[in-house]
Amino acid sequence: MKKLLLVCCIVIGISAASHAQGRQRQTPEQQTAALKTSLTLTDDQATKVMAIYTAAAKTNDSLRTAANGDFQAMMPKMMATRTTTNAKIKAVLTADQAAAFQKQLDAQAARMQQGMGGGGGTPPPPQR
């Protein structure tokens, strides 16, 4: 249950921060390159991670289109996608890499929670 809450916080925090800052989402290539550097992925691992991130991006794009801007409607599905994506990535990694990846996720969740004033917060205003 704690892990699900943590993943929810990560996804909401990333989405809120991206929305608030007008940042572009990272491409699967950028996400893979970041992990390749931080976790020292092999070429085979990087190829598998790229495929995982590409599939997740397609799923999230479909969710965004289907939700038609309804942030609250798409978030539970996007959180589920994120959980599945992280689990698939961990399956590709060695035990040491998976531990380092989890530390990255935990640190990201902590940063997002701090940025949101310790959690909670209000949802972003509807887009016009």
OpenMM code with the backbone's topology and positions (N, CA, C; nanometers):
from openmm import Vec3, app, unit

residues = "MET LYS LYS LEU LEU LEU VAL CYS CYS ILE VAL ILE GLY ILE SER ALA ALA SER HIS ALA GLN GLY ARG GLN ARG GLN THR PRO GLU GLN GLN THR ALA ALA LEU LYS THR SER LEU THR LEU THR ASP ASP GLN ALA THR LYS VAL MET ALA ILE TYR THR ALA ALA ALA LYS THR ASN ASP SER LEU ARG THR ALA ALA ASN GLY ASP PHE GLN ALA MET MET PRO LYS MET MET ALA THR ARG THR THR THR ASN ALA LYS ILE LYS ALA VAL LEU THR ALA ASP GLN ALA ALA ALA PHE GLN LYS GLN LEU ASP ALA GLN ALA ALA ARG MET GLN GLN GLY MET GLY GLY GLY GLY GLY THR PRO PRO PRO PRO GLN ARG".split()
positions = [
    Vec3(0.0822, -0.1191, 0.0000),
    Vec3(0.0000, 0.0000, 0.0000),
    Vec3(0.0866, 0.1255, 0.0000),
    Vec3(0.1975, 0.1212, 0.0767),
    Vec3(0.2869, 0.2368, 0.0806),
    Vec3(0.3484, 0.2624, -0.0562),
    Vec3(0.3837, 0.1540, -0.1262),
    Vec3(0.4441, 0.1695, -0.2581),
    Vec3(0.3454, 0.2323, -0.3554),
    Vec3(0.2199, 0.1910, -0.3499),
    Vec3(0.1191, 0.2480, -0.4380),
    Vec3(0.1015, 0.3967, -0.4100),
    Vec3(0.0980, 0.4328, -0.2832),
    Vec3(0.0870, 0.5739, -0.2459),
    Vec3(0.2089, 0.6519, -0.2940),
    Vec3(0.3263, 0.5922, -0.2804),
    Vec3(0.4495, 0.6560, -0.3255),
    Vec3(0.4464, 0.6793, -0.4765),
    Vec3(0.4053, 0.5786, -0.5501),
    Vec3(0.3983, 0.5928, -0.6959),
    Vec3(0.2960, 0.6991, -0.7340),
    Vec3(0.1846, 0.7015, -0.6645),
    Vec3(0.0822, 0.8036, -0.6910),
    Vec3(0.1390, 0.9434, -0.6695),
    Vec3(0.2112, 0.9591, -0.5616),
    Vec3(0.2722, 1.0899, -0.5335),
    Vec3(0.3721, 1.1285, -0.6412),
    Vec3(0.4495, 1.0315, -0.6870),
    Vec3(0.5477, 1.0588, -0.7914),
    Vec3(0.4786, 1.1070, -0.9183),
    Vec3(0.3798, 1.0326, -0.9618),
    Vec3(0.3118, 1.0663, -1.0865),
    Vec3(0.2409, 1.2006, -1.0761),
    Vec3(0.1710, 1.2218, -0.9678),
    Vec3(0.1011, 1.3491, -0.9496),
    Vec3(0.2014, 1.4637, -0.9418),
    Vec3(0.3080, 1.4421, -0.8682),
    Vec3(0.4092, 1.5466, -0.8546),
    Vec3(0.4755, 1.5807, -0.9866),
    Vec3(0.5113, 1.4797, -1.0625),
    Vec3(0.5729, 1.5039, -1.1925),
    Vec3(0.4763, 1.5763, -1.2842),
    Vec3(0.3538, 1.5301, -1.2862),
    Vec3(0.2540, 1.5932, -1.3727),
    Vec3(0.2278, 1.7373, -1.3318),
    Vec3(0.2149, 1.7597, -1.2020),
    Vec3(0.1880, 1.8957, -1.1538),
    Vec3(0.3063, 1.9879, -1.1819),
    Vec3(0.4263, 1.9381, -1.1568),
    Vec3(0.5450, 2.0201, -1.1814),
    Vec3(0.5601, 2.0498, -1.3301),
    Vec3(0.5368, 1.9517, -1.4130),
    Vec3(0.5468, 1.9725, -1.5572),
    Vec3(0.4422, 2.0713, -1.6051),
    Vec3(0.3228, 2.0562, -1.5529),
    Vec3(0.2140, 2.1457, -1.5928),
    Vec3(0.2423, 2.2890, -1.5459),
    Vec3(0.2852, 2.3020, -1.4222),
    Vec3(0.3079, 2.4341, -1.3644),
    Vec3(0.4250, 2.5055, -1.4318),
    Vec3(0.5250, 2.4320, -1.4719),
    Vec3(0.6429, 2.4926, -1.5308),
    Vec3(0.6363, 2.4975, -1.6822),
    Vec3(0.5335, 2.4389, -1.7406),
    Vec3(0.5216, 2.4380, -1.8848),
    Vec3(0.6298, 2.3537, -1.9511),
    Vec3(0.6842, 2.2595, -1.8775),
    Vec3(0.7915, 2.1745, -1.9299),
    Vec3(0.7348, 2.0702, -2.0247),
    Vec3(0.8180, 2.0304, -2.1160),
    Vec3(0.7833, 1.9208, -2.2048),
    Vec3(0.8135, 1.7896, -2.1334),
    Vec3(0.7363, 1.6888, -2.1634),
    Vec3(0.7634, 1.5573, -2.1070),
    Vec3(0.8904, 1.5026, -2.1707),
    Vec3(0.9608, 1.4205, -2.0947),
    Vec3(1.0797, 1.3572, -2.1503),
    Vec3(1.0370, 1.2499, -2.2494),
    Vec3(1.1110, 1.2399, -2.3568),
    Vec3(1.0850, 1.1363, -2.4561),
    Vec3(1.1372, 1.0035, -2.4030),
    Vec3(1.0915, 0.8924, -2.4590),
    Vec3(1.1477, 0.7631, -2.4187),
    Vec3(1.3000, 0.7583, -2.4380),
    Vec3(1.3485, 0.8262, -2.5417),
    Vec3(1.4928, 0.8297, -2.5656),
    Vec3(1.5645, 0.9017, -2.4517),
    Vec3(1.5093, 1.0139, -2.4067),
    Vec3(1.5703, 1.0895, -2.2975),
    Vec3(1.5654, 1.0103, -2.1670),
    Vec3(1.4523, 0.9450, -2.1416),
    Vec3(1.4395, 0.8651, -2.0198),
    Vec3(1.5408, 0.7503, -2.0202),
    Vec3(1.5531, 0.6845, -2.1344),
    Vec3(1.6474, 0.5724, -2.1456),
    Vec3(1.7908, 0.6204, -2.1296),
    Vec3(1.8237, 0.7320, -2.1932),
    Vec3(1.9596, 0.7858, -2.1826),
    Vec3(1.9933, 0.8198, -2.0378),
    Vec3(1.8966, 0.8764, -1.9652),
    Vec3(1.9197, 0.9105, -1.8247),
    Vec3(1.9469, 0.7848, -1.7420),
    Vec3(1.8674, 0.6804, -1.7652),
    Vec3(1.8894, 0.5559, -1.6907),
    Vec3(2.0183, 0.4872, -1.7332),
    Vec3(2.0503, 0.4950, -1.8613),
    Vec3(2.1730, 0.4321, -1.9096),
    Vec3(2.2934, 0.4927, -1.8380),
    Vec3(2.2878, 0.6231, -1.8181),
    Vec3(2.3975, 0.6921, -1.7502),
    Vec3(2.3971, 0.6618, -1.6001),
    Vec3(2.2821, 0.6773, -1.5363),
    Vec3(2.2782, 0.6647, -1.3903),
    Vec3(2.2912, 0.5211, -1.3409),
    Vec3(2.2456, 0.4250, -1.4213),
    Vec3(2.2492, 0.2848, -1.3775),
    Vec3(2.3511, 0.2009, -1.4547),
    Vec3(2.4216, 0.2620, -1.5477),
    Vec3(2.5188, 0.1934, -1.6324),
    Vec3(2.4548, 0.0721, -1.7000),
    Vec3(2.3518, 0.0986, -1.7785),
    Vec3(2.2817, -0.0081, -1.8492),
    Vec3(2.3675, -0.0621, -1.9633),
    Vec3(2.3531, -0.1910, -1.9894),
    Vec3(2.4153, -0.2492, -2.1077),
    Vec3(2.3321, -0.2074, -2.2285),
    Vec3(2.3851, -0.2295, -2.3478),
    Vec3(2.3102, -0.1956, -2.4684),
    Vec3(2.1814, -0.2771, -2.4771),
    Vec3(2.1878, -0.4039, -2.4377),
    Vec3(2.0694, -0.4894, -2.4394),
    Vec3(1.9641, -0.4371, -2.3415),
    Vec3(2.0067, -0.3996, -2.2216),
    Vec3(1.9140, -0.3445, -2.1232),
    Vec3(1.8527, -0.2142, -2.1745),
    Vec3(1.9361, -0.1290, -2.2336),
    Vec3(1.8876, -0.0001, -2.2838),
    Vec3(1.7825, -0.0213, -2.3926),
    Vec3(1.8024, -0.1189, -2.4776),
    Vec3(1.7048, -0.1491, -2.5838),
    Vec3(1.5714, -0.1917, -2.5224),
    Vec3(1.5784, -0.2771, -2.4216),
    Vec3(1.4555, -0.3240, -2.3554),
    Vec3(1.3862, -0.2099, -2.2807),
    Vec3(1.4640, -0.1264, -2.2123),
    Vec3(1.4076, -0.0130, -2.1383),
    Vec3(1.3425, 0.0852, -2.2356),
    Vec3(1.4066, 0.1080, -2.3502),
    Vec3(1.3505, 0.1979, -2.4520),
    Vec3(1.2143, 0.1467, -2.4985),
    Vec3(1.2034, 0.0163, -2.5208),
    Vec3(1.0766, -0.0420, -2.5641),
    Vec3(0.9686, -0.0244, -2.4565),
    Vec3(1.0080, -0.0393, -2.3313),
    Vec3(0.9133, -0.0228, -2.2201),
    Vec3(0.8654, 0.1219, -2.2127),
    Vec3(0.9591, 0.2165, -2.2184),
    Vec3(0.9230, 0.3578, -2.2122),
    Vec3(0.8398, 0.4002, -2.3339),
    Vec3(0.8702, 0.3464, -2.4503),
    Vec3(0.7944, 0.3801, -2.5711),
    Vec3(0.6497, 0.3318, -2.5591),
    Vec3(0.6315, 0.2101, -2.5109),
    Vec3(0.4963, 0.1565, -2.4923),
    Vec3(0.4194, 0.2388, -2.3888),
    Vec3(0.4861, 0.2776, -2.2804),
    Vec3(0.4206, 0.3577, -2.1768),
    Vec3(0.3814, 0.4946, -2.2313),
    Vec3(0.4673, 0.5537, -2.3133),
    Vec3(0.4374, 0.6850, -2.3712),
    Vec3(0.3145, 0.6763, -2.4619),
    Vec3(0.3058, 0.5705, -2.5399),
    Vec3(0.1893, 0.5524, -2.6281),
    Vec3(0.0620, 0.5357, -2.5447),
    Vec3(0.0714, 0.4587, -2.4389),
    Vec3(-0.0439, 0.4386, -2.3513),
    Vec3(-0.0866, 0.5713, -2.2882),
    Vec3(0.0096, 0.6472, -2.2370),
    Vec3(-0.0226, 0.7753, -2.1741),
    Vec3(-0.0793, 0.8754, -2.2739),
    Vec3(-0.0266, 0.8756, -2.3951),
    Vec3(-0.0823, 0.9637, -2.4985),
    Vec3(-0.2275, 0.9279, -2.5272),
    Vec3(-0.2564, 0.7994, -2.5325),
    Vec3(-0.3946, 0.7544, -2.5544),
    Vec3(-0.4843, 0.7970, -2.4390),
    Vec3(-0.4324, 0.7858, -2.3173),
    Vec3(-0.5096, 0.8258, -2.1998),
    Vec3(-0.5383, 0.9752, -2.2011),
    Vec3(-0.4378, 1.0548, -2.2388),
    Vec3(-0.4573, 1.1999, -2.2460),
    Vec3(-0.5632, 1.2353, -2.3499),
    Vec3(-0.5566, 1.1697, -2.4635),
    Vec3(-0.6532, 1.1956, -2.5703),
    Vec3(-0.7940, 1.1561, -2.5256),
    Vec3(-0.8055, 1.0393, -2.4657),
    Vec3(-0.9363, 0.9899, -2.4218),
    Vec3(-0.9945, 1.0768, -2.3105),
    Vec3(-0.9087, 1.1291, -2.2228),
    Vec3(-0.9563, 1.2093, -2.1095),
    Vec3(-0.9948, 1.3499, -2.1533),
    Vec3(-0.9469, 1.3930, -2.2682),
    Vec3(-0.9824, 1.5241, -2.3231),
    Vec3(-0.9607, 1.6366, -2.2211),
    Vec3(-0.8434, 1.6340, -2.1554),
    Vec3(-0.8096, 1.7399, -2.0608),
    Vec3(-0.8601, 1.7187, -1.9195),
    Vec3(-0.9328, 1.6108, -1.8943),
    Vec3(-0.9837, 1.5825, -1.7603),
    Vec3(-0.8727, 1.5150, -1.6788),
    Vec3(-0.7949, 1.5981, -1.6111),
    Vec3(-0.6776, 1.5527, -1.5359),
    Vec3(-0.7131, 1.4442, -1.4354),
    Vec3(-0.8198, 1.4641, -1.3625),
    Vec3(-0.8564, 1.3690, -1.2573),
    Vec3(-0.9011, 1.2353, -1.3142),
    Vec3(-0.9575, 1.2360, -1.4332),
    Vec3(-1.0016, 1.1108, -1.4937),
    Vec3(-0.8836, 1.0262, -1.5409),
    Vec3(-0.7798, 1.0922, -1.5903),
    Vec3(-0.6686, 1.0156, -1.6457),
    Vec3(-0.5637, 0.9755, -1.5417),
    Vec3(-0.5547, 1.0460, -1.4306),
    Vec3(-0.4477, 1.0194, -1.3345),
    Vec3(-0.4451, 0.8771, -1.2784),
    Vec3(-0.5564, 0.8198, -1.2369),
    Vec3(-0.5477, 0.6821, -1.1840),
    Vec3(-0.4924, 0.5842, -1.2879),
    Vec3(-0.5316, 0.6021, -1.4128),
    Vec3(-0.4833, 0.5119, -1.5177),
    Vec3(-0.3356, 0.5369, -1.5468),
    Vec3(-0.2958, 0.6642, -1.5423),
    Vec3(-0.1553, 0.6958, -1.5665),
    Vec3(-0.0674, 0.6434, -1.4517),
    Vec3(-0.1187, 0.6484, -1.3301),
    Vec3(-0.0440, 0.5952, -1.2166),
    Vec3(-0.0269, 0.4445, -1.2308),
    Vec3(-0.1309, 0.3771, -1.2769),
    Vec3(-0.1208, 0.2329, -1.2991),
    Vec3(-0.0180, 0.2022, -1.4078),
    Vec3(-0.0171, 0.2835, -1.5120),
    Vec3(0.0815, 0.2663, -1.6192),
    Vec3(0.2218, 0.2861, -1.5643),
    Vec3(0.2405, 0.3868, -1.4813),
    Vec3(0.3715, 0.4162, -1.4233),
    Vec3(0.4176, 0.2999, -1.3356),
    Vec3(0.3285, 0.2446, -1.2549),
    Vec3(0.3621, 0.1316, -1.1685),
    Vec3(0.4055, 0.0114, -1.2522),
    Vec3(0.3295, -0.0162, -1.3565),
    Vec3(0.3618, -0.1280, -1.4455),
    Vec3(0.4955, -0.1046, -1.5158),
    Vec3(0.5155, 0.0171, -1.5631),
    Vec3(0.6395, 0.0519, -1.6322),
    Vec3(0.7597, 0.0323, -1.5407),
    Vec3(0.7510, 0.0830, -1.4188),
    Vec3(0.8622, 0.0688, -1.3237),
    Vec3(0.8898, -0.0781, -1.2921),
    Vec3(0.7849, -0.1576, -1.2792),
    Vec3(0.8034, -0.3011, -1.2514),
    Vec3(0.8719, -0.3704, -1.3694),
    Vec3(0.8326, -0.3348, -1.4903),
    Vec3(0.8947, -0.3945, -1.6090),
    Vec3(1.0413, -0.3544, -1.6194),
    Vec3(1.0707, -0.2294, -1.5868),
    Vec3(1.2097, -0.1835, -1.5921),
    Vec3(1.2927, -0.2578, -1.4875),
    Vec3(1.2399, -0.2721, -1.3668),
    Vec3(1.3136, -0.3434, -1.2618),
    Vec3(1.3425, -0.4877, -1.3027),
    Vec3(1.2516, -0.5485, -1.3795),
    Vec3(1.2718, -0.6869, -1.4241),
    Vec3(1.3893, -0.6987, -1.5215),
    Vec3(1.4217, -0.5914, -1.5901),
    Vec3(1.5328, -0.5897, -1.6857),
    Vec3(1.6663, -0.5665, -1.6149),
    Vec3(1.6620, -0.5050, -1.4988),
    Vec3(1.7831, -0.4640, -1.4278),
    Vec3(1.8407, -0.5753, -1.3415),
    Vec3(1.9696, -0.5603, -1.3092),
    Vec3(2.0311, -0.6493, -1.2106),
    Vec3(1.9793, -0.6075, -1.0728),
    Vec3(2.0078, -0.6868, -0.9720),
    Vec3(1.9620, -0.6550, -0.8360),
    Vec3(2.0178, -0.5202, -0.7891),
    Vec3(2.1457, -0.4951, -0.8155),
    Vec3(2.2068, -0.3679, -0.7739),
    Vec3(2.1455, -0.2502, -0.8500),
    Vec3(2.1242, -0.2684, -0.9795),
    Vec3(2.0634, -0.1618, -1.0597),
    Vec3(1.9197, -0.1350, -1.0137),
    Vec3(1.8464, -0.2414, -0.9837),
    Vec3(1.7080, -0.2256, -0.9383),
    Vec3(1.7027, -0.1493, -0.8061),
    Vec3(1.7979, -0.1770, -0.7173),
    Vec3(1.8038, -0.1049, -0.5895),
    Vec3(1.8335, 0.0430, -0.6130),
    Vec3(1.9260, 0.0717, -0.7038),
    Vec3(1.9598, 0.2109, -0.7353),
    Vec3(1.8417, 0.2805, -0.8026),
    Vec3(1.7708, 0.2094, -0.8881),
    Vec3(1.6531, 0.2643, -0.9551),
    Vec3(1.5455, 0.2988, -0.8512),
    Vec3(1.5254, 0.2097, -0.7538),
    Vec3(1.4268, 0.2357, -0.6487),
    Vec3(1.4668, 0.3566, -0.5662),
    Vec3(1.5957, 0.3728, -0.5396),
    Vec3(1.6425, 0.4913, -0.4670),
    Vec3(1.6108, 0.6176, -0.5458),
    Vec3(1.6283, 0.6117, -0.6772),
    Vec3(1.5954, 0.7268, -0.7623),
    Vec3(1.4464, 0.7601, -0.7525),
    Vec3(1.3631, 0.6564, -0.7579),
    Vec3(1.2185, 0.6772, -0.7479),
    Vec3(1.1808, 0.7361, -0.6122),
    Vec3(1.2439, 0.6856, -0.5068),
    Vec3(1.2153, 0.7356, -0.3723),
    Vec3(1.2572, 0.8816, -0.3581),
    Vec3(1.3749, 0.9153, -0.4111),
    Vec3(1.4234, 1.0532, -0.4037),
    Vec3(1.3325, 1.1466, -0.4833),
    Vec3(1.2885, 1.0989, -0.5978),
    Vec3(1.1986, 1.1785, -0.6812),
    Vec3(1.0664, 1.2028, -0.6078),
    Vec3(1.0164, 1.1004, -0.5426),
    Vec3(0.8914, 1.1146, -0.4675),
    Vec3(0.9075, 1.2147, -0.3534),
    Vec3(1.0221, 1.2093, -0.2868),
    Vec3(1.0480, 1.3023, -0.1763),
    Vec3(1.0549, 1.4460, -0.2279),
    Vec3(1.1225, 1.4653, -0.3422),
    Vec3(1.1308, 1.6007, -0.4010),
    Vec3(0.9926, 1.6516, -0.4409),
    Vec3(0.9134, 1.5645, -0.4974),
    Vec3(0.7793, 1.6053, -0.5402),
    Vec3(0.6929, 1.6402, -0.4198),
    Vec3(0.7060, 1.5624, -0.3153),
    Vec3(0.6263, 1.5884, -0.1958),
    Vec3(0.6692, 1.7199, -0.1314),
    Vec3(0.7984, 1.7472, -0.1295),
    Vec3(0.8474, 1.8745, -0.0768),
    Vec3(0.7970, 1.9902, -0.1617),
    Vec3(0.8038, 1.9739, -0.2918),
    Vec3(0.7605, 2.0782, -0.3839),
    Vec3(0.6126, 2.1077, -0.3750),
    Vec3(0.5369, 2.0108, -0.3268),
    Vec3(0.3931, 2.0292, -0.3143),
    Vec3(0.3555, 2.0695, -0.1724),
    Vec3(0.4530, 2.1115, -0.0947),
    Vec3(0.4243, 2.1548, 0.0417),
    Vec3(0.3923, 2.0401, 0.1344),
    Vec3(0.4578, 1.9261, 0.1144),
    Vec3(0.4365, 1.8124, 0.2030),
    Vec3(0.3197, 1.7255, 0.1607),
    Vec3(0.2773, 1.7371, 0.0373),
    Vec3(0.1680, 1.6551, -0.0136),
    Vec3(0.0413, 1.7360, -0.0234),
    Vec3(-0.0616, 1.6717, -0.0670),
    Vec3(-0.1902, 1.7406, -0.0816),
    Vec3(-0.1850, 1.8387, -0.1954),
    Vec3(-0.2115, 1.9628, -0.1668),
    Vec3(-0.2105, 2.0630, -0.2715),
    Vec3(-0.3425, 2.0648, -0.3461),
    Vec3(-0.3570, 2.1609, -0.4297),
    Vec3(-0.4786, 2.1693, -0.5100),
    Vec3(-0.4478, 2.1262, -0.6515),
    Vec3(-0.5456, 2.0698, -0.7184),
    Vec3(-0.5218, 2.0281, -0.8565),
    Vec3(-0.5062, 2.1518, -0.9438),
    Vec3(-0.4401, 2.1358, -1.0579),
    Vec3(-0.4229, 2.2508, -1.1469),
    Vec3(-0.5561, 2.2971, -1.2028),
    Vec3(-0.5639, 2.4241, -1.2400),
    Vec3(-0.6900, 2.4719, -1.2960),
    Vec3(-0.7144, 2.4096, -1.4326),
    Vec3(-0.8405, 2.4016, -1.4735),
    Vec3(-0.8695, 2.3411, -1.6043),
    Vec3(-0.8084, 2.4238, -1.7173),
    Vec3(-0.7672, 2.3558, -1.8218),
    Vec3(-0.7095, 2.4242, -1.9364),
    Vec3(-0.8203, 2.4894, -2.0178),
    Vec3(-0.7879, 2.6017, -2.0747),
    Vec3(-0.8855, 2.6727, -2.1578),
    Vec3(-0.8436, 2.6742, -2.2993),
] * unit.nanometer
topology = app.Topology()
chain = topology.addChain("A")
for resn in residues:
    res = topology.addResidue(resn, chain)
    for name in ("N", "CA", "C"):
        topology.addAtom(name, app.Element.getBySymbol(name[0]), res)
